[in-house]
């Protein structure tokens, strides 16, 4: 018998996939939802975005948050590398 999930839960799963960049596999493992269900929910949300400006705004916002998080991670890596390089060269100068 198929399990019924409330709208809030489905939206959370879709948001985790789009905004956080979570894979279907990780969501299946964590929440015990079938990959087919997650795929269907994401596909339905994409269809909804074509006809609902509010949903399209949500999608755009989620994608922008995801892009900014990835950019932040990259900048943090670069910053860490530069700190290590500065410490290394500071030792060399002494």
N, CA, C and O atoms as a printed pandas DataFrame, in Angstrom:
     atom_number atom_name residue_name chain_id  residue_number  x_coord  y_coord  z_coord
0              1         N          UNK        A               1    0.843   -1.185    0.000
1              2        CA          UNK        A               1    0.000    0.000    0.000
2              3         C          UNK        A               1    0.886    1.245    0.000
3              4         O          UNK        A               1    1.766    1.376    0.851
4              5         N          UNK        A               2    0.662    2.165   -0.951
5              6        CA          UNK        A               2    1.498    3.356   -1.030
6              7         C          UNK        A               2    1.322    4.238    0.209
7              8         O          UNK        A               2    0.224    4.386    0.747
8              9         N          UNK        A               3    2.430    4.809    0.633
9             10        CA          UNK        A               3    2.387    5.685    1.795
10            11         C          UNK        A               3    2.034    7.097    1.344
11            12         O          UNK        A               3    2.506    7.555    0.303
12            13         N          UNK        A               4    1.215    7.778    2.116
13            14        CA          UNK        A               4    0.797    9.132    1.791
14            15         C          UNK        A               4    1.660   10.127    2.580
15            16         O          UNK        A               4    1.854    9.975    3.786
16            17         N          UNK        A               5    2.163   11.127    1.893
17            18        CA          UNK        A               5    2.976   12.159    2.522
18            19         C          UNK        A               5    2.239   13.486    2.393
19            20         O          UNK        A               5    1.627   13.769    1.363
20            21         N          UNK        A               6    2.302   14.296    3.445
21            22        CA          UNK        A               6    1.607   15.581    3.388
22            23         C          UNK        A               6    2.385   16.567    2.510
23            24         O          UNK        A               6    3.564   16.370    2.218
24            25         N          UNK        A               7    1.708   17.606    2.110
25            26        CA          UNK        A               7    2.268   18.602    1.194
26            27         C          UNK        A               7    3.529   19.249    1.771
27            28         O          UNK        A               7    4.493   19.484    1.043
28            29         N          UNK        A               8    3.526   19.532    3.049
29            30        CA          UNK        A               8    4.674   20.163    3.704
30            31         C          UNK        A               8    5.925   19.287    3.586
31            32         O          UNK        A               8    7.017   19.784    3.309
32            33         N          UNK        A               9    5.752   17.991    3.797
33            34        CA          UNK        A               9    6.872   17.057    3.702
34            35         C          UNK        A               9    7.401   17.006    2.269
35            36         O          UNK        A               9    8.613   17.019    2.055
36            37         N          UNK        A              10    6.502   16.948    1.294
37            38        CA          UNK        A              10    6.926   16.901   -0.116
38            39         C          UNK        A              10    7.689   18.165   -0.493
39            40         O          UNK        A              10    8.703   18.105   -1.188
40            41         N          UNK        A              11    7.191   19.309   -0.028
41            42        CA          UNK        A              11    7.876   20.577   -0.315
42            43         C          UNK        A              11    9.266   20.597    0.317
43            44         O          UNK        A              11   10.214   21.111   -0.276
44            45         N          UNK        A              12    9.384   20.043    1.512
45            46        CA          UNK        A              12   10.679   19.986    2.189
46            47         C          UNK        A              12   11.666   19.157    1.377
47            48         O          UNK        A              12   12.819   19.555    1.210
48            49         N          UNK        A              13   11.227   18.016    0.873
49            50        CA          UNK        A              13   12.094   17.145    0.088
50            51         C          UNK        A              13   12.525   17.830   -1.205
51            52         O          UNK        A              13   13.696   17.774   -1.580
52            53         N          UNK        A              14   11.582   18.473   -1.882
53            54        CA          UNK        A              14   11.903   19.192   -3.119
54            55         C          UNK        A              14   12.893   20.317   -2.828
55            56         O          UNK        A              14   13.845   20.523   -3.580
56            57         N          UNK        A              15   12.665   21.038   -1.738
57            58        CA          UNK        A              15   13.560   22.145   -1.365
58            59         C          UNK        A              15   14.969   21.621   -1.059
59            60         O          UNK        A              15   15.959   22.226   -1.471
60            61         N          UNK        A              16   15.056   20.512   -0.347
61            62        CA          UNK        A              16   16.369   19.942   -0.047
62            63         C          UNK        A              16   17.100   19.552   -1.333
63            64         O          UNK        A              16   18.313   19.728   -1.448
64            65         N          UNK        A              17   16.354   19.028   -2.281
65            66        CA          UNK        A              17   16.976   18.624   -3.546
66            67         C          UNK        A              17   17.448   19.834   -4.346
67            68         O          UNK        A              17   18.580   19.855   -4.831
68            69         N          UNK        A              18   16.595   20.829   -4.483
69            70        CA          UNK        A              18   16.931   21.978   -5.326
70            71         C          UNK        A              18   17.850   22.960   -4.614
71            72         O          UNK        A              18   18.879   23.353   -5.164
72            73         N          UNK        A              19   17.495   23.355   -3.412
73            74        CA          UNK        A              19   18.226   24.406   -2.701
74            75         C          UNK        A              19   19.526   23.904   -2.087
75            76         O          UNK        A              19   20.552   24.581   -2.152
76            77         N          UNK        A              20   19.482   22.726   -1.495
77            78        CA          UNK        A              20   20.671   22.197   -0.818
78            79         C          UNK        A              20   21.523   21.340   -1.746
79            80         O          UNK        A              20   22.660   21.002   -1.418
80            81         N          UNK        A              21   20.968   20.990   -2.909
81            82        CA          UNK        A              21   21.722   20.175   -3.844
82            83         C          UNK        A              21   21.810   18.708   -3.430
83            84         O          UNK        A              21   22.689   17.982   -3.894
84            85         N          UNK        A              22   20.912   18.279   -2.568
85            86        CA          UNK        A              22   20.928   16.895   -2.107
86            87         C          UNK        A              22   20.546   15.961   -3.242
87            88         O          UNK        A              22   19.679   16.287   -4.053
88            89         N          UNK        A              23   21.178   14.822   -3.303
89            90        CA          UNK        A              23   20.867   13.842   -4.336
90            91         C          UNK        A              23   19.642   13.035   -3.934
91            92         O          UNK        A              23   19.270   12.975   -2.762
92            93         N          UNK        A              24   19.028   12.420   -4.929
93            94        CA          UNK        A              24   17.895   11.544   -4.640
94            95         C          UNK        A              24   18.344   10.429   -3.702
95            96         O          UNK        A              24   17.636   10.070   -2.762
96            97         N          UNK        A              25   19.517    9.892   -3.968
97            98        CA          UNK        A              25   20.027    8.771   -3.166
98            99         C          UNK        A              25   20.143    9.150   -1.691
99           100         O          UNK        A              25   19.748    8.372   -0.823
100          101         N          UNK        A              26   20.678   10.332   -1.400
101          102        CA          UNK        A              26   20.831   10.744   -0.001
102          103         C          UNK        A              26   19.475   10.993    0.658
103          104         O          UNK        A              26   19.295   10.706    1.842
104          105         N          UNK        A              27   18.527   11.525   -0.104
105          106        CA          UNK        A              27   17.190   11.763    0.433
106          107         C          UNK        A              27   16.454   10.450    0.692
107          108         O          UNK        A              27   15.741   10.315    1.686
108          109         N          UNK        A              28   16.634    9.487   -0.209
109          110        CA          UNK        A              28   16.027    8.164   -0.021
110          111         C          UNK        A              28   16.571    7.525    1.247
111          112         O          UNK        A              28   15.818    6.970    2.047
112          113         N          UNK        A              29   17.901    7.607    1.426
113          114        CA          UNK        A              29   18.529    6.999    2.597
114          115         C          UNK        A              29   18.088    7.663    3.895
115          116         O          UNK        A              29   17.857    6.981    4.893
116          117         N          UNK        A              30   17.970    8.980    3.889
117          118        CA          UNK        A              30   17.641    9.699    5.118
118          119         C          UNK        A              30   16.154    9.645    5.471
119          120         O          UNK        A              30   15.801    9.506    6.642
120          121         N          UNK        A              31   15.287    9.754    4.471
121          122        CA          UNK        A              31   13.859    9.875    4.751
122          123         C          UNK        A              31   13.049    8.620    4.411
123          124         O          UNK        A              31   11.871    8.539    4.762
124          125         N          UNK        A              32   13.653    7.654    3.742
125          126        CA          UNK        A              32   12.955    6.416    3.427
126          127         C          UNK        A              32   11.853    6.569    2.397
127          128         O          UNK        A              32   10.910    5.778    2.367
128          129         N          UNK        A              33   11.968    7.576    1.558
129          130        CA          UNK        A              33   11.002    7.808    0.491
130          131         C          UNK        A              33   11.587    7.216   -0.784
131          132         O          UNK        A              33   12.802    7.246   -0.982
132          133         N          UNK        A              34   10.739    6.682   -1.643
133          134        CA          UNK        A              34   11.252    6.084   -2.880
134          135         C          UNK        A              34   11.797    7.167   -3.811
135          136         O          UNK        A              34   11.341    8.311   -3.812
136          137         N          UNK        A              35   12.786    6.761   -4.598
137          138        CA          UNK        A              35   13.386    7.671   -5.569
138          139         C          UNK        A              35   12.337    8.139   -6.581
139          140         O          UNK        A              35   12.349    9.295   -7.003
140          141         N          UNK        A              36   11.436    7.242   -6.963
141          142        CA          UNK        A              36   10.381    7.585   -7.921
142          143         C          UNK        A              36    9.475    8.684   -7.365
143          144         O          UNK        A              36    9.070    9.586   -8.099
144          145         N          UNK        A              37    9.160    8.613   -6.081
145          146        CA          UNK        A              37    8.306    9.643   -5.470
146          147         C          UNK        A              37    9.000   10.994   -5.477
147          148         O          UNK        A              37    8.394   12.010   -5.819
148          149         N          UNK        A              38   10.259   11.003   -5.103
149          150        CA          UNK        A              38   11.004   12.266   -5.076
150          151         C          UNK        A              38   11.091   12.850   -6.477
151          152         O          UNK        A              38   10.881   14.047   -6.675
152          153         N          UNK        A              39   11.398   12.012   -7.430
153          154        CA          UNK        A              39   11.483   12.451   -8.821
154          155         C          UNK        A              39   10.150   13.035   -9.289
155          156         O          UNK        A              39   10.122   14.073   -9.952
156          157         N          UNK        A              40    9.070   12.382   -8.952
157          158        CA          UNK        A              40    7.728   12.847   -9.330
158          159         C          UNK        A              40    7.426   14.192   -8.685
159          160         O          UNK        A              40    6.909   15.092   -9.347
160          161         N          UNK        A              41    7.742   14.340   -7.396
161          162        CA          UNK        A              41    7.482   15.602   -6.704
162          163         C          UNK        A              41    8.275   16.750   -7.335
163          164         O          UNK        A              41    7.754   17.851   -7.507
164          165         N          UNK        A              42    9.523   16.486   -7.672
165          166        CA          UNK        A              42   10.361   17.521   -8.295
166          167         C          UNK        A              42    9.831   17.875   -9.682
167          168         O          UNK        A              42    9.791   19.047  -10.055
168          169         N          UNK        A              43    9.429   16.868  -10.436
169          170        CA          UNK        A              43    8.868   17.086  -11.768
170          171         C          UNK        A              43    7.567   17.895  -11.674
171          172         O          UNK        A              43    7.348   18.811  -12.468
172          173         N          UNK        A              44    6.714   17.561  -10.715
173          174        CA          UNK        A              44    5.462   18.309  -10.526
174          175         C          UNK        A              44    5.733   19.756  -10.138
175          176         O          UNK        A              44    5.035   20.664  -10.588
176          177         N          UNK        A              45    6.750   19.971   -9.300
177          178        CA          UNK        A              45    7.092   21.338   -8.904
178          179         C          UNK        A              45    7.577   22.125  -10.119
179          180         O          UNK        A              45    7.227   23.293  -10.286
180          181         N          UNK        A              46    8.379   21.487  -10.962
181          182        CA          UNK        A              46    8.862   22.156  -12.178
182          183         C          UNK        A              46    7.703   22.535  -13.092
183          184         O          UNK        A              46    7.691   23.623  -13.668
184          185         N          UNK        A              47    6.730   21.637  -13.225
185          186        CA          UNK        A              47    5.549   21.935  -14.045
186          187         C          UNK        A              47    4.760   23.092  -13.440
187          188         O          UNK        A              47    4.289   23.974  -14.158
188          189         N          UNK        A              48    4.620   23.081  -12.125
189          190        CA          UNK        A              48    3.883   24.142  -11.445
190          191         C          UNK        A              48    4.545   25.491  -11.679
191          192         O          UNK        A              48    3.861   26.508  -11.798
192          193         N          UNK        A              49    5.852   25.505  -11.744
193          194        CA          UNK        A              49    6.588   26.759  -11.930
194          195         C          UNK        A              49    6.278   27.399  -13.287
195          196         O          UNK        A              49    6.381   28.617  -13.437
196          197         N          UNK        A              50    5.902   26.589  -14.262
197          198        CA          UNK        A              50    5.587   27.120  -15.584
198          199         C          UNK        A              50    4.303   27.946  -15.580
199          200         O          UNK        A              50    4.135   28.841  -16.409
200          201         N          UNK        A              51    3.398   27.649  -14.650
201          202        CA          UNK        A              51    2.099   28.311  -14.649
202          203         C          UNK        A              51    1.865   29.216  -13.443
203          204         O          UNK        A              51    0.920   30.004  -13.433
204          205         N          UNK        A              52    2.711   29.108  -12.438
205          206        CA          UNK        A              52    2.504   29.843  -11.198
206          207         C          UNK        A              52    3.713   30.746  -10.938
207          208         O          UNK        A              52    4.785   30.244  -10.599
208          209         N          UNK        A              53    3.567   32.058  -11.089
209          210        CA          UNK        A              53    4.698   32.970  -10.876
210          211         C          UNK        A              53    5.290   32.866   -9.465
211          212         O          UNK        A              53    6.496   33.027   -9.283
212          213         N          UNK        A              54    4.448   32.599   -8.481
213          214        CA          UNK        A              54    4.932   32.466   -7.107
214          215         C          UNK        A              54    5.858   31.256   -6.979
215          216         O          UNK        A              54    6.914   31.334   -6.352
216          217         N          UNK        A              55    5.454   30.150   -7.576
217          218        CA          UNK        A              55    6.288   28.947   -7.551
218          219         C          UNK        A              55    7.578   29.188   -8.316
219          220         O          UNK        A              55    8.638   28.717   -7.903
220          221         N          UNK        A              56    7.504   29.913   -9.424
221          222        CA          UNK        A              56    8.709   30.232  -10.200
222          223         C          UNK        A              56    9.654   31.091   -9.370
223          224         O          UNK        A              56   10.869   30.901   -9.412
224          225         N          UNK        A              57    9.099   32.033   -8.617
225          226        CA          UNK        A              57    9.918   32.853   -7.717
226          227         C          UNK        A              57   10.612   31.989   -6.675
227          228         O          UNK        A              57   11.795   32.176   -6.391
228          229         N          UNK        A              58    9.867   31.040   -6.106
229          230        CA          UNK        A              58   10.452   30.116   -5.122
230          231         C          UNK        A              58   11.592   29.319   -5.741
231          232         O          UNK        A              58   12.651   29.162   -5.133
232          233         N          UNK        A              59   11.370   28.816   -6.954
233          234        CA          UNK        A              59   12.407   28.038   -7.640
234          235         C          UNK        A              59   13.644   28.885   -7.892
235          236         O          UNK        A              59   14.765   28.441   -7.645
236          237         N          UNK        A              60   13.444   30.099   -8.379
237          238        CA          UNK        A              60   14.572   30.993   -8.630
238          239         C          UNK        A              60   15.344   31.281   -7.344
239          240         O          UNK        A              60   16.575   31.298   -7.342
240          241         N          UNK        A              61   14.620   31.504   -6.263
241          242        CA          UNK        A              61   15.251   31.768   -4.971
242          243         C          UNK        A              61   16.045   30.561   -4.495
243          244         O          UNK        A              61   17.171   30.707   -4.021
244          245         N          UNK        A              62   15.467   29.368   -4.618
245          246        CA          UNK        A              62   16.167   28.150   -4.203
246          247         C          UNK        A              62   17.446   27.940   -5.013
247          248         O          UNK        A              62   18.487   27.580   -4.462
248          249         N          UNK        A              63   17.358   28.166   -6.316
249          250        CA          UNK        A              63   18.542   27.999   -7.168
250          251         C          UNK        A              63   19.617   29.030   -6.818
251          252         O          UNK        A              63   20.806   28.713   -6.804
252          253         N          UNK        A              64   19.196   30.252   -6.540
253          254        CA          UNK        A              64   20.154   31.302   -6.174
254          255         C          UNK        A              64   20.827   30.975   -4.843
255          256         O          UNK        A              64   22.035   31.167   -4.704
256          257         N          UNK        A              65   20.075   30.489   -3.875
257          258        CA          UNK        A              65   20.653   30.098   -2.588
258          259         C          UNK        A              65   21.666   28.983   -2.794
259          260         O          UNK        A              65   22.749   29.008   -2.208
260          261         N          UNK        A              66   21.318   28.003   -3.626
261          262        CA          UNK        A              66   22.233   26.894   -3.901
262          263         C          UNK        A              66   23.523   27.408   -4.544
263          264         O          UNK        A              66   24.619   27.000   -4.159
264          265         N          UNK        A              67   23.389   28.304   -5.523
265          266        CA          UNK        A              67   24.562   28.871   -6.197
266          267         C          UNK        A              67   25.442   29.640   -5.215
267          268         O          UNK        A              67   26.667   29.521   -5.240
268          269         N          UNK        A              68   24.805   30.429   -4.349
269          270        CA          UNK        A              68   25.567   31.220   -3.384
270          271         C          UNK        A              68   26.268   30.340   -2.349
271          272         O          UNK        A              68   27.383   30.651   -1.929
272          273         N          UNK        A              69   25.629   29.249   -1.936
273          274        CA          UNK        A              69   26.274   28.329   -0.989
274          275         C          UNK        A              69   27.499   27.676   -1.611
275          276         O          UNK        A              69   28.532   27.531   -0.958
276          277         N          UNK        A              70   27.381   27.282   -2.873
277          278        CA          UNK        A              70   28.531   26.687   -3.560
278          279         C          UNK        A              70   29.660   27.712   -3.691
279          280         O          UNK        A              70   30.831   27.388   -3.494
280          281         N          UNK        A              71   29.296   28.938   -4.022
281          282        CA          UNK        A              71   30.286   29.996   -4.155
282          283         C          UNK        A              71   30.959   30.264   -2.804
283          284         O          UNK        A              71   32.174   30.457   -2.749
284          285         N          UNK        A              72   30.193   30.277   -1.732
285          286        CA          UNK        A              72   30.743   30.491   -0.401
286          287         C          UNK        A              72   31.733   29.386   -0.038
287          288         O          UNK        A              72   32.808   29.661    0.495
288          289         N          UNK        A              73   31.368   28.134   -0.326
289          290        CA          UNK        A              73   32.282   27.018   -0.044
290          291         C          UNK        A              73   33.599   27.194   -0.792
291          292         O          UNK        A              73   34.673   26.988   -0.226
292          293         N          UNK        A              74   33.513   27.571   -2.050
293          294        CA          UNK        A              74   34.722   27.754   -2.855
294          295         C          UNK        A              74   35.575   28.896   -2.295
295          296         O          UNK        A              74   36.796   28.772   -2.209
296          297         N          UNK        A              75   34.947   29.987   -1.921
297          298        CA          UNK        A              75   35.691   31.117   -1.366
298          299         C          UNK        A              75   36.323   30.768   -0.022
299          300         O          UNK        A              75   37.426   31.223    0.282
300          301         N          UNK        A              76   35.624   29.957    0.790
301          302        CA          UNK        A              76   36.194   29.527    2.066
302          303         C          UNK        A              76   37.420   28.641    1.844
303          304         O          UNK        A              76   38.400   28.745    2.582
304          305         N          UNK        A              77   37.370   27.770    0.832
305          306        CA          UNK        A              77   38.531   26.933    0.497
306          307         C          UNK        A              77   39.714   27.803    0.072
307          308         O          UNK        A              77   40.844   27.601    0.517
308          309         N          UNK        A              78   39.431   28.773   -0.798
309          310        CA          UNK        A              78   40.487   29.668   -1.266
310          311         C          UNK        A              78   41.066   30.470   -0.110
311          312         O          UNK        A              78   42.282   30.647   -0.032
312          313         N          UNK        A              79   40.224   30.954    0.781
313          314        CA          UNK        A              79   40.669   31.729    1.931
314          315         C          UNK        A              79   41.567   30.884    2.836
315          316         O          UNK        A              79   42.602   31.354    3.308
316          317         N          UNK        A              80   41.164   29.646    3.070
317          318        CA          UNK        A              80   41.949   28.735    3.896
318          319         C          UNK        A              80   43.323   28.491    3.267
319          320         O          UNK        A              80   44.342   28.496    3.958
320          321         N          UNK        A              81   43.337   28.278    1.955
321          322        CA          UNK        A              81   44.599   28.061    1.250
322          323         C          UNK        A              81   45.501   29.285    1.365
323          324         O          UNK        A              81   46.700   29.157    1.611
324          325         N          UNK        A              82   44.922   30.468    1.187
325          326        CA          UNK        A              82   45.716   31.691    1.264
326          327         C          UNK        A              82   46.266   31.925    2.666
327          328         O          UNK        A              82   47.386   32.412    2.817
328          329         N          UNK        A              83   45.496   31.585    3.684
329          330        CA          UNK        A              83   45.987   31.704    5.062
330          331         C          UNK        A              83   47.174   30.782    5.289
331          332         O          UNK        A              83   48.161   31.184    5.906
332          333         N          UNK        A              84   47.090   29.547    4.797
333          334        CA          UNK        A              84   48.192   28.594    4.947
334          335         C          UNK        A              84   49.421   29.061    4.185
335          336         O          UNK        A              84   50.546   28.946    4.671
336          337         N          UNK        A              85   49.201   29.589    2.987
337          338        CA          UNK        A              85   50.314   30.091    2.182
338          339         C          UNK        A              85   50.980   31.284    2.876
339          340         O          UNK        A              85   52.207   31.385    2.899
340          341         N          UNK        A              86   50.176   32.177    3.434
341          342        CA          UNK        A              86   50.722   33.346    4.124
342          343         C          UNK        A              86   51.520   32.909    5.331
343          344         O          UNK        A              86   52.582   33.473    5.597
344          345         N          UNK        A              87   51.039   31.916    6.077
345          346        CA          UNK        A              87   51.766   31.411    7.241
346          347         C          UNK        A              87   53.082   30.767    6.810
347          348         O          UNK        A              87   54.109   30.940    7.466
348          349         N          UNK        A              88   53.045   30.030    5.713
349          350        CA          UNK        A              88   54.245   29.373    5.210
350          351         C          UNK        A              88   55.300   30.426    4.816
351          352         O          UNK        A              88   56.466   30.301    5.191
352          353         N          UNK        A              89   54.898   31.446    4.072
353          354        CA          UNK        A              89   55.839   32.467    3.629
354          355         C          UNK        A              89   56.289   33.343    4.793
355          356         O          UNK        A              89   57.410   33.853    4.772
356          357         N          UNK        A              90   55.456   33.528    5.794
357          358        CA          UNK        A              90   55.858   34.292    6.969
358          359         C          UNK        A              90   56.977   33.560    7.718
359          360         O          UNK        A              90   57.887   34.198    8.247
360          361         N          UNK        A              91   56.914   32.225    7.764
361          362        CA          UNK        A              91   57.977   31.430    8.392
362          363         C          UNK        A              91   59.267   31.527    7.600
363          364         O          UNK        A              91   60.353   31.599    8.174
364          365         N          UNK        A              92   59.147   31.528    6.277
365          366        CA          UNK        A              92   60.313   31.590    5.413
366          367         C          UNK        A              92   61.048   32.916    5.556
367          368         O          UNK        A              92   62.274   32.947    5.444
368          369         N          UNK        A              93   60.349   33.989    5.796
369          370        CA          UNK        A              93   60.941   35.320    5.892
370          371         C          UNK        A              93   61.745   35.455    7.187
371          372         O          UNK        A              93   62.766   36.143    7.206
372          373         N          UNK        A              94   61.303   34.812    8.266
373          374        CA          UNK        A              94   61.969   34.943    9.554
374          375         C          UNK        A              94   63.275   34.327    9.531
375          376         O          UNK        A              94   63.983   34.343   10.538
